[in-house]
Amino acid sequence: MSNRRTTLGLVLLVVVSSALLAAQSTQGAKPAAQGDKGFTSYAEFGGTSNGDGQVYRLESSIGYNFSQHLGMDVGVPIYFVRPSGATTGSSTSNGLGNPWLGLHLKFNNPVANFGSALTGFAPTADSKRGLSTGRATFDWTNHFDHAFSRLTPFGDVGVGNTITDSRLFMRPYTTLGFNTHFQAGANYDLWKIFSLGGSGYDILPAGQQTVFSRLAPASARARSHGRVFQQNQQTTGSADIAKDNGFSAWVEADPAAYLDFELGYTRSVYYDLNSVSFTVGVDVGHLARRRASDSVSTNR
């Protein structure tokens, strides 16, 4: 009962904070579109479910765009982890994740659009719950895309000393150790508010790696397909314990300028693991700007 009350309290805290921000801000946006300048804010709730359990994340962020090319933001996630019924010896685990600071660049070009994001994570969360590595971590990802009518191929390449979660795959673990990661795919604008996408990814760790499980304490099941996070809360070893590759597919709907939904599927080939995901995102900054604009119009 206490865990349920704690979870409800955390959810209400983030939702209320986002609502207050929308009411008080005069500008804002999700990591802003080209040409936007000023304060930004975004709130998002999503999760991933697979045979190992469910990982949900509630996250809010606030930032500032200095120009159409350069911006920064800060945020903090809250995690809700539910091991599967087959994972005996494990229990639900809720808690704050590592707060983060991000810097991002964006340049649109007729040949190819380019974006770069450098994110640093402060090690304040609980590593025994797999919510942190206990060390400061970073990720630097570069994005390229070009639209051909409704089809937009894209590619990502990055480096970091941790494997970060994504909308499509919130992992049942986190890692500490250098890695290079790649992703390539395409989005297709299907009809009005709907779009489809697909991509392949590859994560190539190098050197010693440490994997921190979010499913701990240990499962009674034997480890399968390299999933060290099924048995041990913390595992240190070679690069093989953290590598991964696979592919994803998703459908996205944007029913309003401030609201987006996404449903996805990810197949980890290396772990032989199938996952489904969902995300609901709210552009709090857009709502704040619209509220301010309506207020100005009313006062005229």
PyMOL commands that set and color helices and strands:
alter all, ss='L'
color gray80, all
select helices_A, chain A and resi 2-24+127-129+228-230+239-241+284-299
alter helices_A, ss='H'
color red, helices_A
select strands_A, chain A and resi 38-50+53-65+70-83+93-96+100-107+113-121+137-145+151-160+173-176+179-191+194-205+209-213+234-237+244-256+259-268+273-282
alter strands_A, ss='S'
color yellow, strands_A
deselect
rebuild
show_as cartoon
